[in-house]
Amino acid sequence: MSKGIAGLALTGLAAAVTLATGLFAAPEAAAQTTWKMHIIWVPARPEAQSYKAFVDQVNDKAKGKLKIELHQGGSLGVKDVDMLRILPAGNVIQIAGLYPGYMTRDVPEYTVTLPPGTVKEPEKMVGALPTLTKIYEETYNKWGIKLLGYVMHPVRDTHIMCKEPITSLAQLKGKKLRVWEKFHVDTFAKLGVAAQVIGQNDLYVAMKTGVVDCAVYPIGFATTVSLQEVAPNASYLFPYVLHPLNLIVSKKSFDALPADVQKIVTDTAQQVQKQTIDSYLKGTYDRQAFEEFSQKNGRLLQAFPDQDQAAFTKTAREVWEATAKELGPKATESRTAVLKALGN
């Protein structure tokens, strides 16, 4: 065979090998998937840090088969109130962290599933998780969403934070109070206190400009929004027991993953859930946050009197029952199931 013919043969062989290699490599490239993850919390919030831990662990374990890009602070423009309508398709975002109370437009009964201030013992939250899971999954299954697990709230205590020292319901009357949901507007109204809903991202300015005098807010989160600068006086009123934060994914997107990657996602979600539950039960974050709050000139005052705390819980329970009845049988059924799970 001449050198020319041999060269052509070798060239042809190389081309065939290259083509074959490309054909075999194609499935590997196609197996790599990128997800966008939305959360409303800013990076300084401990909830955001827990979600980031989930993302980092999944990305490390998946080794390129799945990459989750975490977008914090609502930077993608996704609104939590629209989550049931946006997430299922899996084209804008594929995975998200969500406070279930934001679903009340599409699922009104979530207003009274577990309102803040109605449960006195934080530890009981963990025992109610199986019942809450059943309630959430009924909704998610309907909309094409998979519940992977929970990120437990890092704080256990809720305070009344004010410009001046306020340590009783009597002192709170006549003050303009910020709350984060309508349930508390109704509860405080029955106690003779005027309240309005203001988002946490607007709270600092609202306090500084006199729109409100006080805020219902945990000390544990105060320094993340510099609230101690405009409302340095904090007094405990009720436990921070409410919907656990959900970790949810588009079922369509999840089902498209290989089985081994699905397992990585679900196992990691359960690990983060356990870690955040353990921290919540120990009160680890609260203790650290109290120290930081004091170091930044915040003042932790004596708690509201026992009779005020009892009056608040009693009133919240009454609003819970009345609102559930207004919303209908489904809301009443969910409330009854949660109360049973809580041992009440």
Buried (B, 14 or more C-beta within 10 A) or exposed (E): EEEEEEEEEEEEEEEEEEEEEEEEEEEEEEEEBEBBBBBBBBEBBBBBBBBBBBBEBBBEBBEEBBEBBBBBBBEBEBEBEBBBEBBBEBEBBBBBBBBBBBBBEBBBBBBBBBBBBBBBEBEBBBEBBEBBBEBBEEBBEEBBBBBBBBBBBBBBBBBBBBBEEBBBBEBBBEBBBBBBBBBBBBBBEBBEBBBBEBEBEEBBEBBBEEBBBBBBBBBBBBBBBBBBBBBBBBBBBBBBBBBBBBBBBBBBBBEEBEEEBBEBBBBBBBBBBEBBBEBBBEBEBBEEBBEBBEEBEBEBBEBBEEEBBEBBBEBBBBBBBEBBEEBEEBBBEBBEBBBEBBEE
